[in-house]
Amino acid sequence: MLLHIQYTLAAVVIGFLLDMLFGDPHGLYHPVQAIGKWITLSETALRKILPKNRGGERLGGICLVILVAGVSTAVPWAVLFWGYRLHWAVGLAIESFLCYQLLAARSLRDESMKVYDRLKEDDLAGGRYAVSMIVGRDTANLTEEGVTKAAVETVAENASDGVLAPLFYMMIGGAVWGFAYKSVNTMDSMVGYKNDRYRYFGTAAALLDDVMNYIPARLSAVIMTLAVFFCGMDGKRAWRIFLRDRRNHASPNSAHTEAVMAGALGIQLAGDAWYFGQLHKKQTIGDPCRPVVIADVPRANRLLMATAWLALLIFGAIRLGIMLFIQTVSPGM
C-alpha cells in the first residue's frame, strides 16, 4: 500500500516496544483468536461439502489456505486503508497496535518463566501444567528435566515463529504482511498434524508454513548466534551445533534456532516425545555437556530477548536504508 508505506517502519518499532512493555493485552480480543475461529468454521464447512476421501481432503486443505489467508490479509488491509485515508496519525496508531498484537516476545518470556517459577518452588505438577500451556506434547508424565527442556525448546522455536518471522514480514509489508504470515502459521498449528484427521487436509497449510518460514528460520538462527556473544554464552559452540544439527527435525525449519540455543547453553534438546498418547521418535539436538537445569529457562529467555532486539536493529536498519535509497534515486516518490 503506497498510501502508508512510509509509516511501516515506525509502526513496527512502536508495536515492538509495546510488546516488550506489556506483552499480550489481556482482556482484549486477540486477532489470532479470530483467525483460529475462522479456521474452525472454514474447516467445518469444507468438510461438509467436499468428498470424504484423500483427494477431497487435499482440496479442502487448499481451499482452507485460500479462505483463511485471504480473509486474514484483506481485513487488516481494508482497516488500514480507511484509517490512513482518514488521517495518517489514525492509520499509524491502528497499524502500530496491529503490529503489537502480532509479536509475542514478552508473552513467550512471561509464560515460560511461569514454568521456572513453579519448578523453583519444587512444584512439579504446577510446572507440568504451566508448560502444557505453551507446548503441544503430552506433559503429564514429564520429569523436572523434561519440563525444563520443553520450556527451553519452545522458547527457542518460537523465537523464530512468534518473534523474528512476524517481525521480518512486517518490516517488508507492515501489519498486512504480518497477518498473512500469522494466518498461515496459525493454520499450521491447528491442522498441520500428520494424524488420521489432518494427514491430507493439513498438507497445504503445513507446506505453505514451511515455505514462509524458510528464510526467517535461517535468519533467526544467524541473528541468535550473534546475540549469543552479547549474552556471554558460547558463540562458537552455538554456531558449530547449528551447522551440525540444524536439520535434526521433521520440519525443515524448527531445528535451526533450537540448535543455536542448545549450543549456546551447552545442553541437549529434542529427542523422543509423546503427542496425543503416541511416542514420536525424534533426533536429539546439541551435546549433553552438562545436565539440563531449571536455570536454563531464564538463560534461554535472556538469549530470546537479546535476539529480538538485535533483529529489530538489523531489520530496521535494512528497511531504513532501502527507504533512503529509493528516496535518493526517485525523489518524487
C-alpha positions as CSV (number, residue, x, y, z in Angstrom):
1,M,0.0,0.0,0.0
2,L,1.8,3.1,-1.2
3,L,-0.5,5.2,0.8
4,H,1.2,4.5,4.0
5,I,4.4,2.6,3.2
6,Q,6.5,5.4,4.6
7,Y,5.0,4.7,8.1
8,T,5.7,1.0,8.1
9,L,9.0,1.2,10.0
10,A,7.5,3.5,12.7
11,A,4.5,1.2,13.1
12,V,6.7,-1.9,13.5
13,V,9.0,-0.2,16.0
14,I,6.1,1.1,18.1
15,G,4.4,-2.3,18.0
16,F,7.7,-4.0,19.1
17,L,8.1,-1.6,22.0
18,L,4.5,-2.1,23.1
19,D,5.0,-5.8,23.1
20,M,8.2,-5.5,25.1
21,L,6.4,-3.3,27.7
22,F,3.1,-5.0,28.0
23,G,3.0,-8.4,26.3
24,D,-0.3,-9.7,25.1
25,P,-3.1,-7.3,26.0
26,H,-5.2,-9.4,28.5
27,G,-8.9,-8.7,28.4
28,L,-8.8,-7.6,24.8
29,Y,-10.0,-9.8,21.9
30,H,-6.8,-11.0,20.1
31,P,-6.9,-11.2,16.3
32,V,-5.2,-14.6,16.4
33,Q,-8.3,-15.9,18.2
34,A,-10.4,-14.5,15.4
35,I,-8.2,-16.3,12.9
36,G,-8.5,-19.5,14.9
37,K,-12.3,-19.3,14.9
38,W,-12.3,-18.6,11.2
39,I,-10.1,-21.7,10.6
40,T,-12.5,-23.9,12.6
41,L,-15.6,-22.5,10.8
42,S,-14.0,-22.9,7.4
43,E,-12.8,-26.4,8.1
44,T,-16.2,-27.5,9.3
45,A,-17.9,-26.1,6.2
46,L,-15.4,-27.5,3.8
47,R,-15.6,-31.0,5.3
48,K,-19.4,-30.9,4.9
49,I,-19.3,-30.1,1.2
50,L,-16.2,-31.9,-0.1
51,P,-15.8,-35.7,-0.7
52,K,-14.5,-37.6,2.3
53,N,-11.6,-39.2,0.6
54,R,-7.9,-38.3,0.1
55,G,-8.5,-36.1,-2.9
56,G,-11.4,-34.3,-1.2
57,E,-9.3,-33.6,1.9
58,R,-6.4,-32.3,0.0
59,L,-8.7,-30.0,-2.0
60,G,-10.3,-28.9,1.3
61,G,-6.9,-28.1,2.7
62,I,-6.1,-25.9,-0.3
63,C,-9.4,-24.1,-0.1
64,L,-8.8,-23.6,3.7
65,V,-5.5,-21.9,3.0
66,I,-7.1,-19.6,0.4
67,L,-10.1,-18.7,2.6
68,V,-8.1,-18.1,5.8
69,A,-5.1,-16.3,4.3
70,G,-7.3,-14.3,2.0
71,V,-9.7,-13.0,4.7
72,S,-6.9,-12.6,7.3
73,T,-5.0,-10.4,4.8
74,A,-7.9,-8.5,3.3
75,V,-9.5,-7.4,6.7
76,P,-6.4,-5.6,8.1
77,W,-5.7,-4.2,4.6
78,A,-9.2,-2.6,4.5
79,V,-9.0,-1.3,8.0
80,L,-5.6,0.3,7.4
81,F,-6.7,1.7,4.0
82,W,-9.5,3.6,5.5
83,G,-7.5,4.5,8.6
84,Y,-4.8,6.2,6.6
85,R,-7.4,7.8,4.3
86,L,-8.9,9.4,7.4
87,H,-5.6,10.7,8.7
88,W,-2.0,9.4,8.7
89,A,-1.9,9.5,12.5
90,V,-5.1,7.4,12.7
91,G,-3.6,4.8,10.3
92,L,-0.3,4.8,12.2
93,A,-2.0,4.3,15.5
94,I,-4.0,1.4,14.1
95,E,-1.1,-0.3,12.4
96,S,1.2,0.1,15.4
97,F,-1.5,-1.7,17.6
98,L,-1.9,-4.4,15.0
99,C,1.9,-4.9,14.8
100,Y,1.9,-5.1,18.6
101,Q,-0.6,-7.9,18.6
102,L,1.4,-9.9,16.1
103,L,4.5,-10.1,18.2
104,A,5.0,-12.4,21.2
105,A,8.4,-11.9,22.7
106,R,7.2,-10.6,26.1
107,S,4.4,-13.2,26.4
108,L,6.8,-16.0,25.4
109,R,9.2,-15.0,28.1
110,D,6.4,-14.5,30.7
111,E,4.7,-17.8,30.0
112,S,7.9,-19.8,30.0
113,M,9.1,-18.1,33.3
114,K,5.9,-19.4,34.9
115,V,7.3,-22.9,34.3
116,Y,10.6,-21.8,36.0
117,D,8.7,-20.2,39.0
118,R,6.8,-23.4,39.6
119,L,9.9,-25.6,39.4
120,K,11.9,-23.3,41.6
121,E,9.2,-23.9,44.2
122,D,9.6,-27.7,43.8
123,D,6.1,-27.7,42.3
124,L,6.5,-30.3,39.5
125,A,2.7,-30.6,38.9
126,G,2.5,-26.9,38.6
127,G,5.4,-26.9,36.2
128,R,3.8,-29.6,34.1
129,Y,0.6,-27.6,33.9
130,A,2.5,-24.3,33.1
131,V,4.5,-25.9,30.3
132,S,1.3,-27.6,28.9
133,M,0.1,-24.1,28.1
134,I,2.9,-23.4,25.7
135,V,3.8,-26.8,24.2
136,G,1.9,-29.4,22.1
137,R,3.4,-32.5,23.6
138,D,1.9,-34.6,26.5
139,T,3.2,-33.3,29.8
140,A,1.5,-35.4,32.4
141,N,4.5,-37.7,33.0
142,L,7.4,-35.3,32.3
143,T,10.2,-35.2,34.9
144,E,11.6,-31.9,36.1
145,E,14.3,-32.2,33.4
146,G,11.7,-33.0,30.8
147,V,9.5,-30.0,31.8
148,T,12.6,-27.7,31.7
149,K,13.7,-29.0,28.2
150,A,10.2,-28.5,26.9
151,A,10.2,-24.9,28.1
152,V,13.6,-24.1,26.6
153,E,12.7,-25.8,23.3
154,T,9.5,-23.7,22.9
155,V,11.4,-20.5,23.7
156,A,14.0,-21.4,21.1
157,E,11.5,-22.5,18.4
158,N,9.1,-19.6,19.0
159,A,11.9,-17.1,18.9
160,S,11.5,-17.6,15.1
161,D,7.8,-18.4,14.7
162,G,6.5,-15.9,17.3
163,V,9.0,-13.0,17.1
164,L,11.5,-12.8,14.3
165,A,9.4,-14.3,11.5
166,P,6.4,-11.9,12.0
167,L,9.0,-9.0,12.5
168,F,10.6,-10.0,9.2
169,Y,7.3,-9.9,7.3
170,M,6.1,-6.7,8.9
171,M,9.3,-5.0,8.0
172,I,8.6,-5.8,4.4
173,G,4.8,-5.2,4.2
174,G,3.7,-3.8,7.5
175,A,0.8,-5.3,9.5
176,V,-0.9,-6.7,6.4
177,W,2.1,-9.0,5.6
178,G,2.3,-9.8,9.3
179,F,-1.3,-11.0,9.3
180,A,-0.7,-13.0,6.1
181,Y,2.2,-14.8,7.9
182,K,0.3,-15.2,11.2
183,S,-2.7,-16.8,9.4
184,V,-0.6,-19.4,7.8
185,N,1.4,-20.1,11.0
186,T,-1.9,-20.4,12.9
187,M,-3.3,-22.8,10.4
188,D,-0.2,-25.0,10.6
189,S,-0.5,-25.1,14.4
190,M,-4.2,-26.2,14.1
191,V,-4.3,-28.5,11.1
192,G,-0.7,-29.3,10.2
193,Y,-0.6,-32.6,12.0
194,K,0.3,-36.0,10.5
195,N,-2.5,-37.8,12.3
196,D,-5.6,-39.5,10.8
197,R,-7.7,-36.3,10.8
198,Y,-5.2,-34.0,9.2
199,R,-2.8,-36.2,7.2
200,Y,-4.2,-34.9,3.9
201,F,-6.4,-32.0,5.0
202,G,-3.5,-30.2,6.7
203,T,-0.9,-30.7,3.9
204,A,-1.3,-27.4,2.1
205,A,-1.1,-25.4,5.4
206,A,1.9,-27.3,6.5
207,L,3.8,-26.9,3.2
208,L,3.0,-23.1,3.0
209,D,4.1,-22.6,6.5
210,D,7.4,-24.4,5.7
211,V,7.9,-22.0,2.7
212,M,7.1,-18.9,4.6
213,N,9.4,-19.8,7.5
214,Y,12.3,-20.9,5.3
215,I,14.1,-17.6,5.2
216,P,13.0,-16.3,8.6
217,A,14.2,-19.5,10.4
218,R,17.7,-19.2,8.9
219,L,17.9,-15.5,9.6
220,S,16.7,-16.1,13.1
221,A,19.5,-18.7,13.7
222,V,22.2,-16.3,12.4
223,I,20.9,-13.4,14.5
224,M,20.5,-15.6,17.6
225,T,24.1,-16.7,17.1
226,L,25.3,-13.1,17.1
227,A,23.1,-12.4,20.2
228,V,24.9,-15.3,22.0
229,F,28.1,-13.2,22.2
230,F,26.2,-10.3,23.8
231,C,24.8,-12.7,26.4
232,G,28.2,-14.0,27.4
233,M,27.5,-17.5,26.2
234,D,29.5,-19.8,23.9
235,G,29.0,-18.4,20.4
236,K,31.5,-20.7,18.7
237,R,29.8,-23.8,20.1
238,A,26.4,-22.3,19.2
239,W,27.4,-21.9,15.6
240,R,29.1,-25.3,15.5
241,I,25.9,-27.1,16.8
242,F,23.8,-25.0,14.4
243,L,25.8,-26.2,11.4
244,R,25.7,-29.8,12.6
245,D,22.2,-30.2,14.0
246,R,20.0,-27.7,12.1
247,R,18.4,-30.5,10.1
248,N,17.6,-32.8,13.1
249,H,13.9,-32.2,13.0
250,A,11.0,-33.4,10.9
251,S,10.3,-29.8,10.0
252,P,12.8,-28.1,7.7
253,N,12.8,-25.0,9.8
254,S,12.2,-25.8,13.5
255,A,15.7,-27.1,14.4
256,H,17.6,-24.0,13.4
257,T,17.1,-21.8,16.5
258,E,16.9,-24.9,18.7
259,A,20.3,-25.9,17.6
260,V,21.7,-22.5,18.3
261,M,20.1,-22.5,21.8
262,A,21.4,-26.0,22.6
263,G,24.9,-25.0,21.6
264,A,24.8,-21.7,23.5
265,L,23.6,-23.3,26.7
266,G,25.8,-26.5,26.3
267,I,22.8,-28.8,26.7
268,Q,21.0,-31.4,24.6
269,L,17.4,-30.7,23.4
270,A,14.7,-32.6,21.5
271,G,14.7,-36.4,21.5
272,D,11.7,-38.7,21.8
273,A,8.4,-37.1,23.0
274,W,4.8,-38.1,23.4
275,Y,2.0,-36.4,21.5
276,F,-1.7,-37.4,21.9
277,G,-0.7,-40.6,23.6
278,Q,1.7,-41.7,20.9
279,L,5.5,-41.8,21.2
280,H,7.3,-39.9,18.4
281,K,10.9,-40.8,17.8
282,K,13.0,-37.7,17.3
283,Q,16.6,-36.9,16.8
284,T,18.5,-35.0,19.5
285,I,19.9,-31.5,19.1
286,G,23.1,-30.4,20.8
287,D,25.6,-32.2,23.1
288,P,24.9,-33.2,26.7
289,C,27.9,-31.2,28.0
290,R,26.0,-30.9,31.3
291,P,22.5,-31.8,32.7
292,V,19.6,-29.6,31.9
293,V,18.7,-27.5,35.0
294,I,15.8,-25.1,35.7
295,A,18.1,-22.1,35.5
296,D,18.3,-22.8,31.7
297,V,14.8,-21.3,31.3
298,P,15.8,-17.7,32.3
299,R,19.1,-18.2,30.3
300,A,17.1,-19.1,27.2
301,N,14.8,-16.1,27.7
302,R,17.8,-13.8,28.1
303,L,19.0,-15.1,24.7
304,L,15.5,-14.7,23.3
305,M,15.2,-11.0,24.3
306,A,18.7,-10.2,23.0
307,T,17.9,-11.9,19.7
308,A,14.6,-9.9,19.4
309,W,16.3,-6.6,20.0
310,L,19.1,-7.4,17.6
311,A,16.7,-8.4,14.9
312,L,14.8,-5.2,15.3
313,L,18.0,-3.2,14.8
314,I,19.2,-5.3,11.8
315,F,15.8,-5.4,10.0
316,G,15.1,-1.8,10.8
317,A,18.4,-0.6,9.5
318,I,17.9,-2.5,6.3
319,R,14.4,-1.2,5.9
320,L,15.6,2.4,6.6
321,G,18.5,2.0,4.2
322,I,16.2,0.8,1.4
323,M,13.8,3.7,2.0
324,L,16.6,6.3,1.9
325,F,18.0,4.7,-1.3
326,I,14.6,4.8,-3.0
327,Q,14.1,8.5,-2.0
328,T,17.6,9.3,-3.4
329,V,17.1,7.7,-6.8
330,S,13.4,8.6,-7.0
331,P,12.9,11.8,-5.0
332,G,9.4,12.3,-6.5
333,M,8.0,9.1,-4.9
